[in-house]
Every structure is written in C-alpha cells, then in structure tokens.
Amino acid sequence: MHIFISTGEVSGDLQGSLLVEALFRQAEALNIDLKITALGGDRMAAAGATLLGNTTKIGSIGLIESLPYIIPTLRIQRQAKRYLKENPPDLVVLIDYIGPNIGIGNFVRRQLPQVPIIYYIAPQAWVWSFNDNNTKAIARITDRILAIFPEEARYFAEYGIDVKFVGHPLVAKMATCPRRATAREKLGLNQDRPLITLLPASRRQELKYLLPVMVEAAKILQRQVPEVKFLIPVALPHYRNILETAVNEAGLNAILIDNPAQTPLAIAAADLAITKSGTVNLEIALLDVPQVVLYKVHPVTAWIAKHLLKFSIPFMCPVNLTLMRRIVPELLQTEATAPRIVQESLALLQDGDRQAQLQQDYQEMRAVMGDGKACDVAAVDILTFPSHRR
C-alpha cells in the first residue's frame, strides 16, 4: 500500500511523524506492506517516510509574511504533483497546511479521481469567521476528516463531510514525558530555582515579531525575580544564532536547548512558559505548566484582516479553543507588550488561587481530548479506508 502525506511547518512535521509511526505500527499488525512518501520534515523522515520535499522552513501566517515563501512553496508543489501523476498512491492524507494542501487536493481530484483523500487535522476553518470559502474547498476535495477537536468534528459534519472524531495525538505523546522534578534532573537543573521556558518561534516571522517583546519581558522578570533562569528550545538549527544574539544582548540568564527531543523536558521543568500560539500550547497544558500565549503578525496584515476581511476569532490558542473559553491568557497583536506579559506571568507564578483554577481547567481540557489512542485509531481508519471514492 502506498500512502502520500502532505503537511508543512514544524507542528505539521510533529503531527505527521506521530501518524507515520502509527501507520507503520498498524500496517505490521494488519500484515500490510506499506510505503509512505511525504511533504514534511526531518521528524517524518526519521519515522520512516520518504520525503519529496522539506516544508518545515517555508511556512508563514499572514499576507505580507507569506510573500518570501510563495516561490519555494510553488516549486515543491510542482515537484509533488509531478510525482503523484507518475506514481499514483492508494490514498492521500492531508495534515493542516491549508493553502498548499487545498492545491494538492484539487490536483488529485482532477488528475487522480480514484484516489481517496483523508484530511487528518483539518485547517481551523471552524475557528475563522470571515468566510467559509476554505470550508467549501475542504468539503469539495475530502472523502473523510479525522478530527482531533470535538468542535472541529461538529463544524465539518454540518457541511455534510464524513467526519470521525479520533481525539488528540498529543495526549499519548505527552503522557510519556517526565514531570517537573525528573525533567530538571535530566537537564541537570536546580530543583528549587524558578525556571521560565521561552518558546518564541517555529516560523521565522515569529522570531521577528515575538522574540523582541518576549526578551524585553524576560529582562523585566529577571530584575524582579533575580534568581530566575530561562530555558529556550531552538525549534530549527538556523534559528540558534538569532536566539543566542538576543539572549546575550539582553543579558539574560538563559540556556539554549538545541536538541528538539529535549523540548518537552524544557517545558516540563518550567514553572511557567511564555510562548507563541500554536500546537506547543497543548503540549504545555498537558504537562500542567502555566503559560502566557502571544501572537503577532505584520501590522499591515493585522489591519487588512480586521478592517477589510472582517477577520475575528473567539480565541487563537488551541488550549482555549478546546473548551471554547479562556483558560490561559493570550495576548494578541497590540496587547502583546512586555508590561502585559510580565503582569500575566507574575500572576501565574505568584497567585495560588489562579494556579489552582488553571490546573482544574487543564484537567477539564484533557478530558475532552480523547483517550490517548488518536494516532492508532487514525492509522487503522486510513489503512482500511475503501479504495473507491465516496
């Protein structure tokens, strides 16, 4: 059986790698000889997929931000379409990555109509309110959606799409991660020292817009809590010099964590995470670590989205989206200032009642994320999906 998987960015590579591992595991149990080719990243390759192109370095959110990545994305898309036409797979799996994946889906529908398409972790069209064109496009190309959020499943089912809720794949992954004391021991860190983990970026645009304000907030926190130490996981190797320069110029007492496999340890060891918005927010929550979530885009992108596209969302952070209520503070665009970050951070570090409420909310969030078998349930569904369309 030949499966083609398409995803992008660091988070897509993570989710794709977990699925690839489960697909090979379940294929062996079902006695299926499996080949997986993919657009993704190093983690998917390590899990056993054959990469046609690496998409982890060409992701962005926003109009202005996406311009530098148009040509590289089109180049990889052309390569993938040429491969698909010459080597038709038995099934296509799309993971998030809305623009490029809708392009892949449309191509498969036109050129390979007999090949089923499953969307696993559909783009968050169920969150956006400015139009439903993307939802209609997803409905047009998709045979089945394997949903990881309850609200996602409900939304797409209303559009007549065949939807199956499988739960969230991170539940199982984070259950194996050590908690605070063990994580600190593994990293060689003092058990009593206050630790704050900074997670500024998996995209280059996030380094540009989030790193400066995050570092400025860290400088203030370091003055107010002199014994604090910062941990900073390096999402991609070519970000290291930028992060190191920012840390040195600010005089932060910080350690850069270069090994991506140690990122969960760096989170688990922390008393607080100050973080970009994204999949990592769920990892932080599943490790019971308080967090302050930031999100900023180019000011022109923000203006166009607000005033021309009438873009509005209930929340940006996946933790808040899971229960559709404010569990963790999220500071968006003009709210993402150093004083506000410091204010929210100190409240989470020092207010016992707020910490207790957060842990209660985290438990409620975890309860609706499934039983930890999401990847294996999704893998079996994919491997046994009918070979004919609809």
N, C-alpha and C positions, 0 to 999 in steps of 0.2 A: 504494500500500500504506500502510495506517495502522497504526502501532505505538504502543501505550501502554506507558510505562515508569514504574515506581513505585520510589522509593528515598527515603532520608532521611539527615539529618546531613551533615556536611562531607565525610566519607570517601565516603559514597554518592554525593554530588554529583560528587566527583572521578572515581570509577569510572564513573558514569553518563555524564559528559562524554566520557571516552575512548571509551566504547561508541557514543555518539551520533555522534561524529566518524567512527568506523569504519563505522557503518551507512550514513551518507550517502556515504562514500567507496566502499563496496562496492555500494551501490544504483546509483550512477552507472556503475560498471563492468558491472553486470548489467542496465543500462537499465531500472531500476525507479523509478517516480515515488514518492517516499517522503515521508510526513508522520509526524512524531513529536510526540506530546503526552506530558506527563510531570508527575509529582510529583517535585521535586528542588530544585535551587538555581541560582544565577547562572551557574555554570560550564556546566551543561547547557543553559541558555538561550543562552549565548554560543556553544555548539557547534551550535545550530540547533533545539533542542527548544522547543515551545510549552508554557510552564509553566501548569498549572492551579492550583498552589499551591506555596509555598516551604516545604520541610520541613527546611531546614538548621538552623533555630533552635529546633526543638521536640523535639530528641532527648535521651534520657537512658538510663542503665542503672541498674536498681535499683528497689525498691518505693517507698520514700519519695521518691526523686528524680523519679519519673515523674509524681507527683500534679499538679504545676502544668501539665503538658502534655497531660493527658487531654482537656480540652475543646477546645483548639486542634487536637489530632490528630483528634478525632471530627468537628470542623467540616470539616476538609479531606477526611476520608474520605467524608463525606456528599456533598460537592461532587464528588469524583471518581466516586463511584458513580452519581450523577445524570448526569454527563457520559457515562460508559460506557454507561448504559442508552439514552441518547438518541443516542449516536454510537458504536455498537459497532465496536471496532477489528478488524483482521485477526489481531492477535496481541498478547499481553500479556507483557511482560518484567518480572520482579520482581528487585530487587537488594537482598540482605540485608534489614534493617529488619523484623525478624521479626513482631512483633505486628500492626502496620498492614498488612503485606503478606499475611499469612495472612487477614486480614479482607477485603482486596481479592480475593484468590484465591478465598475461599469465595463471595463475591458473584458473581464471574464464573462459577464453576461452576454456581451456582443459576440465575442470570438469563441468562447467555450461554454455554450449554454447548458451543456450536460453536466458541468462541474458544480456541485453544491457549494454554497458559501455560508459559513457559520461565523457570526460575529461574537467573539468572546471578549467581554469588557467593552461594550459599545461606547462610543463617544458620549459625553454627558449632555446630549441634546435635551435630556429630560430635566436639566437644570436651567438651560438658557430659555429666555422668554421673548427674544426679539423676532424670531420667525421659526417656522417648522420646515424650512426647505431641506435642512440636513436630515431631519427625521424622515421625510418623504424619500430622500435619496437612500437612506439606510434601509427603509422598507422595500424599496424597489430592487435592491441588489441582494437582500439577505434571505436565506432559507430558514435560519433559526438564530436566535440570540440566546446565548448563555449568559445570564445576568448575574452580577455579583452584589448588587444592592436591591433591596426589596422595592424601593421606589422606581428604580430603573426597570424592573420587571413589569410593574403595574403600568408604567407610562407606555412602554413599547407594545404591550398587549392591547392597549386601547387603539393602537394603529393597525391592528389586525395581524401583527407579526407573531409567528410561532416563538414563544419565549419560555425558557426554563430557568428558574432561579437555582443556582448551584451553591451560593454562599461565596464568601470572600477568600481568595487563596492565601492571603497573608495570615489568616488565623493559625493555620498549621505551621507556617514558616516561623512566626514569632514565638510560638509555643515552645520551640526548641532552644530559644535564646536564653542564656543565663540572665538572672536578675541582678540587681544593683551590686550587692557585695561580691558576688562571683565575677561579674563583669569588671569591677575595679581591680580585683585580684589578678585577673587575666591580663589586664592592661598595665599592671604594676603601679596602680594609683592608690593614694592615701584614702582610707575608708571614711575619714571624718571631714575631709576638706570639701567645701562647697564646689560643685562642678556644674558648669553650664556648657551644653553642646550647641554649637552654631552650625546650622545647615543652610548655607546661603544659596546653593545653586546646583542644579543638574543641567541647566541651559546657560549658555554664555550671556544671554540678555539678563538673567537673574544676577549674575556676578556684577553686571553693570549697574543695575537699579537697586539691588538689595544689599550687596556687600558693604557699600559705604555707610549706609544708615545702621546696619547691623553692627559694624565695627565701632561706630560712634556710640551706640548704646552700650556696647561691651566696655568701652573706655569709662563711661559714667558708672556702670555697675562695678567695675574694678576699683574705682575710687571709693564707692560706698560700701563695698564688701571686699576689703583689701586682700583677704585670704583666698578669694575665688580663683579657680583655674578654668580655662576654656579648652574644650576639645573641638577640633574642626575636621570632620571627614572630608577627604578630597574625592569628589564624585568622579572626575575624569583626570587622568595624569597631567594633561596640558593646562589644567587649572592651578596646579601647585604653585607655580611662580607668582601668579597673581595673588593667591591667598597668603603666601609667605611674605610678600612685599607689604600687603595691607596690615598683617599682624605686626611686623617689625616696625613699620612707620607709626602704628598706634601704640606701641609699647605694651602689647597685651601679653599676659602670662598664658600662653596657649601652646597646645601640642597639635600638630597636624597628623591626622590618621590617614596614611597613604593606602593601606590595604583595604579595598572595598568590603572584603569579608569581615572586617572588624567594625564596620559602621554600626551594625546592631549593638555591639559591645559598647561603642562610644555613646550610643543613645541610652542603653540600659544603665550605664554607670552614672548618668547625669541626675542632678536634682531638678533640672529644667532644660528644655530645649527652646531655642529661638530659631525659627525655621521658615523656609519658603513654604508656600502652599503646594500640596501635591500628595502623591502616594505615601511619602515618608511620614505624613501626619498620622496615618493609620498605624504605621509601624511604631511610632512614638506612643500612641494611645494604647496599643496592645501590650506595650512594655510598662504601662502605668506611669509614664513620665509626664509631668505637666509641660505645657507648651504654649508659646506665643507664636501665632502664624502671621506671616507677612506676604503681601502680594503687591507688586508694582509693575507697570508697563510704561512705555514711552508716553509722555504727556499728550502727544498728538493722537496716538491710538486710543487713549482714555477718553479724550474729547469726542472723537468720532463715534466711539462705542456708545457714549452717554447721550450725545445730542443728535446724532444723525441716525444711528441704528437703534436707539432707544433700548440699549442693552441693559438688562438688570437681572440679577440673580439673588436667590434667597441667601445663599452662602457660597463661599469659594472653597473652603476647607472640607475635604472628604469626611472628616470626623463629624462636623456639623451637618453635612448632607445626609449622613447615615440615619440620623433621627430627625432631620429637618428642624433642628433647633440649635441654639448657641451653647455648645458645650465648652469649647475653648475660644479664647479671644482671637479674632482675626482682624488685622489692621490692613486695610486696602488703600492703595494709592496715597492720597494726601494724609490719611490717618497714620501711615507707616513712618512715623518720625521717631527719633531717638528718645525724646522725653516720654512719648506714649509707650514705647517698647519697655523702657525702664520702669514706668509705672505699673504696667501689667506684669512684668517679670517679678518685681518685688512683692506684689500682691500674691502671686502664686508661690513664691518662696517663703513668705512670712505669715500668711493668713491661714490658720489651721482649719477654719470653717470652709474656706474656699477650696482648700486641698481635699477635704473630706467629700465635698459636693462633687468635685471633679472626678474623684475615684468612683463615686456612685454612678455618675454619668458614663464613665468609661465601661463599667460593668454592664450597664444597660445597652450601650453601643455594641459591645462584644456579643451580647445575647442574640442580636438580630443579624449577625454576620455569618451565621451558619455553624456547622459542627466541625469545621476543620478539614473536611474531605472535598473541598471545592475542586481542586485540580484533578483528582482522580475521577470524580463524578463527571467533570467536563471531558476528560480524556476518553472515558468509556463512551460517552454520548457521541463524541467526534468519530471515534473508531468504528462505531456501529451505525452511524448515520446512513440512511438509504443512499445508494449511489445515483438515484434519479432525482431530478428536481421536482419539488412540490408534488 
